[in-house]
Amino acid sequence: MRWKEELKHEKPGEVEAVMRRRVEAYLDQGHGSCYLKEPGVAIMVQNALLFHDQTKYRLAAWVVMPNHAHVLCSPCMGHSLAEIMHSLKSYTASEANKMLGRRGRFWQKEYFDRYIRNARHFAKVVAYIENNPVKARLCEKAEDWPFSSASFRKR
């Protein structure tokens, strides 16, 4: 892949950030499988995120886009981020595949995680997540996107 070759020229500490920016731009342009554009599938994923809020994690922000999702959560005691992500991805993949009448991989194996450093960083990440549909030109205001924490709070 051309990206891998280009990343060899980046500074070691910058590779992950550059790759994350490239993936985000690719997804925002609507590339890849857009199974989540089906409202029923997007609602199911959103409901799955909400289901374990306050038991396995504290959900702060989320958005379900046509081809990916963003989630900001803090694991509760006794639960790891890896366990939470595996559970969410496994359940939603199985349900989405049933709904879509398909088989096979639904989500990428990996996920990108970040350590939130302080309240300012937390606020920036919430804004980034909730404004993702606006940036992708799917709506004019964050609260207009029905599969997001911004819309959820508005209701």
DAWOMO-V358001 format. One record per residue. N is the residue number from 0. RES is the residue in three letters. PHI is phi as a letter, one per 40 degrees, with the letter a starting at -180 (999 if undefined). Layout:
N/RES/PHI + N/RES/PHI
This chain:
0/MET/999 + 1/ARG/c + 2/TRP/c + 3/LYS/c + 4/GLU/c + 5/GLU/c + 6/LEU/c + 7/LYS/c + 8/HIS/c + 9/GLU/c + 10/LYS/c + 11/PRO/d + 12/GLY/c + 13/GLU/c + 14/VAL/d + 15/GLU/c + 16/ALA/c + 17/VAL/c + 18/MET/c + 19/ARG/c + 20/ARG/c + 21/ARG/c + 22/VAL/c + 23/GLU/c + 24/ALA/c + 25/TYR/c + 26/LEU/c + 27/ASP/c + 28/GLN/c + 29/GLY/g + 30/HIS/c + 31/GLY/g + 32/SER/c + 33/CYS/b + 34/TYR/c + 35/LEU/c + 36/LYS/c + 37/GLU/c + 38/PRO/d + 39/GLY/c + 40/VAL/c + 41/ALA/c + 42/ILE/c + 43/MET/c + 44/VAL/c + 45/GLN/c + 46/ASN/c + 47/ALA/c + 48/LEU/c + 49/LEU/c + 50/PHE/d + 51/HIS/c + 52/ASP/c + 53/GLN/g + 54/THR/b + 55/LYS/b + 56/TYR/a + 57/ARG/b + 58/LEU/c + 59/ALA/b + 60/ALA/a + 61/TRP/a + 62/VAL/a + 63/VAL/b + 64/MET/c + 65/PRO/d + 66/ASN/b + 67/HIS/a + 68/ALA/b + 69/HIS/b + 70/VAL/b + 71/LEU/b + 72/CYS/a + 73/SER/b + 74/PRO/c + 75/CYS/c + 76/MET/d + 77/GLY/g + 78/HIS/b + 79/SER/b + 80/LEU/c + 81/ALA/c + 82/GLU/c + 83/ILE/c + 84/MET/c + 85/HIS/c + 86/SER/c + 87/LEU/c + 88/LYS/c + 89/SER/c + 90/TYR/c + 91/THR/c + 92/ALA/c + 93/SER/c + 94/GLU/c + 95/ALA/c + 96/ASN/c + 97/LYS/c + 98/MET/c + 99/LEU/c + 100/GLY/g + 101/ARG/b + 102/ARG/b + 103/GLY/h + 104/ARG/c + 105/PHE/b + 106/TRP/b + 107/GLN/c + 108/LYS/c + 109/GLU/c + 110/TYR/a + 111/PHE/c + 112/ASP/b + 113/ARG/b + 114/TYR/c + 115/ILE/c + 116/ARG/c + 117/ASN/a + 118/ALA/c + 119/ARG/c + 120/HIS/c + 121/PHE/d + 122/ALA/c + 123/LYS/c + 124/VAL/c + 125/VAL/d + 126/ALA/c + 127/TYR/c + 128/ILE/c + 129/GLU/c + 130/ASN/c + 131/ASN/d + 132/PRO/c + 133/VAL/c + 134/LYS/d + 135/ALA/c + 136/ARG/g + 137/LEU/c + 138/CYS/a + 139/GLU/c + 140/LYS/b + 141/ALA/d + 142/GLU/c + 143/ASP/c + 144/TRP/c + 145/PRO/c + 146/PHE/b + 147/SER/a + 148/SER/c + 149/ALA/c + 150/SER/c + 151/PHE/c + 152/ARG/c + 153/LYS/c + 154/ARG/c
